[in-house]
Amino acid sequence: MSQNEHAIPQVPQPDDAVVGKAAGAQMLATACATRDAFYASLGDVDADVLAPLVNPAFMGGPRWPSLRQAWRVIRRADTIILASDGLSDPFEDDDDVFVPRGHLLEVCIEAPLAAFDGQAVAQSWLFDAIYQISQNVADHGSIDLLVQRHGSVSMVLDVQEAPTGLEDEHGQLGVLLAQGTATIPPSFGTPYGEVMLLTATVLQPAELAHIGNAADKAQSRRDLAAALAASPTGHLSVAQRPAVIPR
C-alpha cells in the first residue's frame, strides 16, 4: 500500500464508553455472547477455542483490546472457517474506561476440509495464516478504515510450512482481505453497533505480483477481489488453483 493509502482519517471517540470494572465486564460478556451467536449462525462451532499457552502480548506482541487472544473453529459440511475471537472486544484503558467494539472488526479464513490434509487445525498452515493476519490487524489498529476507504487490503505473511508453490520469490505468502462473500456476511450487529468481518483469501504468487506491479494498487485489489468472487473456488483458500488475473 502507498503512503496515501496508509493515511488514516481522524474519527471521533465513541460516546458509549462505560467506566468501572463491573460495567466493563458486562460490556465484554455482551460482546462475546453476540459474537458467539453470529459465529454459530455460520456453522458448527467447536466448544474449545484455539489460544496460545502464553499470551503473545506478554512477549512483545501486539495487545488485543481486552488482552485476550483466541480463535474459533467453525465447521461446515465441506469446509472449515477459522475466525479471530477478540479483536472486537471492548478496549480497556488504565483508568478502567471501556470502549465497545475494539478494533471494529474480526477476520476469518475458509478452506476445504482437504486443505488440512488430516492435520489438527491448530497445527495447520491455515491457522498460522489467520493467526498472523489477526496479529497484523491488532498491531495496525485501523484496518477497518482502510477497508472502508479502499474496499480491500492485502498482506504478505511468513507462514510456516505453506504448501509448495504458494510462496513468492521472497518466501512469503500473500492474502487478500475483503468484506462479504456468497456465504459469509460482511459484518454482524452488536448492541454497540456493527462489527466488520473480513474474509481472507490466500493468493497465488502471480496474483500477489499483480497487486505489487499495479500503478493503482487499491483498484487492482478491488478487481482481484471481484475476479476471485467470480472464480470456481471463490473466496476459499485453496493451494492448488489457477491464478485469477483481472484484465
C-alpha angles and dihedrals in degrees: 000000000000125000091258091051090055092054108111121206117231114254128192120254113257117259094213097079119131130212127223138039095266094051090044092051090052091049091050092048091051093048092049094047092050092049092046091053092050093049090049088057089060097055144300109328119211112241092229122066123220110242136155117257089232119035107247089220088070090058099050098280125130117287118237118221098264092023090245114119121194144141132212128222112218116189124207130178096275104001143051125222119206111199134181114245113200111027088104095046114123116274117242122201130197092268093058092255111149122203117193128237098024110209089001093239149062127207132220142177128203127202138167117265089248090063090071091054092211091304123137109267093235091055096048128108087236092062089048088054096051090042091056093043090053093050091049090052092050091047095048095045099195107058089126090065092049090052091048090052101040106021096237143016134214133211139186119223137191096227120185116238096357113181116272112273098024098092122082126229089283093055093251132130122223127217133186119212121200139153123259134004134192090274106021119067120231093235145352131228126243132178085259097050139277123330116206118232115206118199116208122213120193110234132221112240091251090055092050090049089050089060093043094051096045121108089214103041095177091056092045090055092049091049091047092049090053092047092049091049089055094046124097093256096040114185095345116121103237122169098205111049136112115270114255109219116182115229 
